[in-house]
């Protein structure tokens, strides 16, 4: 299905399929696999989507709509969590009370969660919300388990992810250790660690819930440590 859609859009735009692949810096041998029914990795679909300014849903055969603007929110969702799109819920709006809970539990300012502060420095927690507060941890997991379909929610997920990165670093778990898992996109880690400012804009997202569970299983750390920097 992807191959036929790719061929269709190339014909409509008057450009050869091999030309597109060369323009994107890829080997033209990929066409053979796609013609035989292979579905490209999400990164290839995203790049071709950007090349032609069409939604990824069109390339995957889910819609005949070619206008990018009509499905721009869905495209962001697919880019954020393509492997979990069926089960994830839309982000919606987070309540001020919920953001306050996250702020206290993760020992950060509200300004940080809004992306107004770039550097994370743990703050003293002078409230009743502690690392043992399960409901707060559940709230954070719920935030990470939602599709980042708007900018505000995406920033919140990114800032939470960077706090997780900070707390992992305090335990000696660095970027290279996450990269060695072979489970995280290199560009996504680059963006979260601030190394390349996310050269690939489709990877400018935070960790999702599956990422957090993968870290937990791989390194034997608790949610309390990742979210609050403390062990139960």
C-alpha positions in Angstrom: 0.0 0.0 0.0 2.8 2.5 0.9 4.5 1.8 -2.4 1.4 2.6 -4.4 0.7 5.8 -2.5 4.3 6.8 -3.0 4.2 6.1 -6.7 0.9 8.0 -6.9 2.1 11.2 -5.3 5.3 11.1 -7.4 3.3 10.8 -10.6 1.0 13.7 -9.5 4.0 15.9 -8.7 5.9 14.9 -11.8 9.0 13.6 -10.0 10.6 10.1 -10.3 10.6 8.0 -7.2 14.3 7.5 -7.5 14.8 11.3 -7.6 13.0 11.6 -4.3 15.2 9.0 -2.6 18.3 10.7 -4.0 17.1 14.1 -2.8 16.7 12.6 0.7 20.1 11.0 0.6 18.8 7.4 0.5 19.7 4.4 -1.6 17.3 3.8 -4.5 17.4 0.0 -3.6 14.8 0.7 -1.0 12.2 0.9 -3.8 12.5 -2.9 -4.4 11.6 -3.7 -0.7 8.7 -1.2 -0.7 7.4 -2.6 -4.0 7.4 -6.1 -2.4 5.1 -4.9 0.4 7.6 -3.8 3.0 6.5 -0.8 5.1 9.2 1.8 5.7 10.3 2.8 9.1 8.5 5.8 10.5 11.5 8.1 9.9 11.3 7.5 6.1 7.5 8.0 6.1 7.9 11.3 8.0 10.6 12.6 5.6 8.6 11.7 2.5 5.6 13.4 4.1 7.6 16.5 4.6 9.1 16.3 1.1 5.6 16.4 -0.5 3.8 18.2 2.3 1.2 15.5 2.6 0.0 13.8 5.8 1.6 10.5 6.8 -1.9 9.0 6.8 -2.1 9.5 3.1 1.1 7.6 2.5 -0.1 4.8 4.7 -3.4 4.5 2.9 -5.6 5.6 5.8 -7.0 8.6 4.0 -7.2 10.2 0.6 -6.8 13.7 2.0 -3.5 15.2 0.8 -3.8 18.5 2.6 -1.3 18.6 5.4 -3.1 21.3 7.3 -6.3 19.2 7.7 -4.4 16.5 9.6 -1.6 18.5 11.2 -2.5 17.5 14.7 -2.7 13.8 13.8 0.7 14.0 12.1 2.2 15.4 15.3 0.6 12.5 17.2 1.9 9.9 14.8 5.4 11.4 15.0 5.4 11.3 18.7 4.4 7.7 19.3 3.9 5.8 16.1 4.2 2.4 17.7 1.5 3.0 20.3 -0.9 5.2 18.3 -3.8 2.8 18.5 -3.9 2.7 22.3 -2.8 6.2 23.3 -5.3 8.9 24.2 -5.3 12.5 23.1 -3.5 14.8 25.5 -6.3 17.2 26.0 -5.8 19.9 28.7 -4.0 19.4 31.9 -5.5 21.1 35.0 -3.6 23.7 37.0 -4.0 21.5 40.1 -2.4 18.6 38.2 0.5 20.7 37.0 1.0 21.9 40.6 1.2 18.3 41.8 3.8 17.4 39.2 5.8 20.5 40.1 5.9 19.6 43.8 6.5 15.9 43.2 9.3 16.4 40.7 10.8 19.3 42.7 10.7 21.9 39.9 9.1 25.3 39.3 5.9 25.8 37.3 7.9 28.0 34.9 10.1 25.0 34.2 7.1 22.8 33.3 5.9 25.6 30.9 9.4 25.6 29.2 10.2 29.0 30.5 13.3 27.8 32.3 15.7 25.6 30.4 18.0 24.3 33.2 16.5 22.0 35.9 17.7 22.5 39.4 15.9 20.4 42.1 13.9 22.6 44.6 13.2 21.8 48.2 9.8 20.1 48.6 8.0 21.8 51.5 4.6 20.3 50.8 2.9 17.1 51.8 3.6 15.6 48.3 6.5 13.2 48.7 8.2 10.6 46.5 6.0 7.9 48.1 2.8 9.6 46.9 1.6 7.0 44.4 -1.2 9.2 43.0 1.4 11.8 41.9 3.5 9.1 40.1 0.4 7.8 38.4 -0.5 11.3 37.2 3.0 11.6 35.7 2.7 8.3 34.0 -0.7 9.3 32.6 0.8 12.5 31.1 3.6 10.5 29.4 1.0 8.0 28.1 -0.9 10.5 26.1 -0.3 11.8 22.6 1.3 15.2 22.5 -1.3 16.7 20.1 -0.7 20.3 21.2 2.4 22.4 21.9 1.7 23.0 25.6 1.3 19.3 26.4 4.4 18.4 24.3 6.5 20.9 26.3 5.2 19.4 29.5 6.3 15.9 28.4 9.7 17.2 27.3 10.4 18.9 30.6 9.3 15.9 32.6 11.6 13.8 30.4 14.5 16.1 31.1 13.9 15.7 34.8 14.0 12.0 34.4 17.3 12.4 32.5 18.7 14.5 35.3 17.7 11.9 38.0 19.1 9.1 35.9 22.4 11.0 35.6 22.6 11.3 39.4 22.6 7.5 39.4 25.3 7.3 36.8 23.0 6.4 33.9 24.0 8.6 31.0 23.0 9.2 27.4 25.4 6.5 26.1 23.8 4.0 28.4 20.3 4.7 27.0 21.7 4.7 23.5 23.2 1.2 24.1 19.7 -0.1 24.8 19.0 0.2 21.0 15.5 1.1 22.0 15.7 4.9 21.6 16.0 7.0 18.5 19.4 8.7 18.4 17.9 12.0 17.3 15.4 11.9 20.1 18.1 11.4 22.7 20.2 14.2 21.1 17.2 16.5 21.4 16.4 15.7 25.0 20.0 15.9 26.1 20.4 19.2 24.2 23.4 17.9 22.1 22.1 18.8 18.6 18.9 20.7 19.4 17.0 17.9 17.7 18.1 18.1 14.1 15.2 15.8 13.1 12.1 17.8 14.1 10.0 14.6 14.1 12.0 13.4 17.2 11.5 16.6 19.3 9.3 14.8 21.8 9.7 13.5 25.3 9.7 10.0 26.6 6.4 8.1 26.5 5.2 5.6 29.1 6.8 2.7 27.3 10.1 4.4 27.3 10.0 4.9 31.0 9.1 1.2 31.6 11.9 0.2 29.3 14.4 2.3 31.4 12.9 0.8 34.6 13.4 -2.8 33.3 16.8 -2.2 31.7 18.4 -0.4 34.6 16.4 -1.7 37.6 15.4 1.8 38.7 12.1 2.8 40.3 9.5 5.3 39.1 10.2 7.2 42.3 13.9 7.6 41.4 13.1 8.7 37.9 10.4 11.2 38.8 11.5 12.4 42.2 15.1 11.5 42.5 14.4 9.3 45.5 14.2 5.6 46.2 11.3 4.0 48.1 
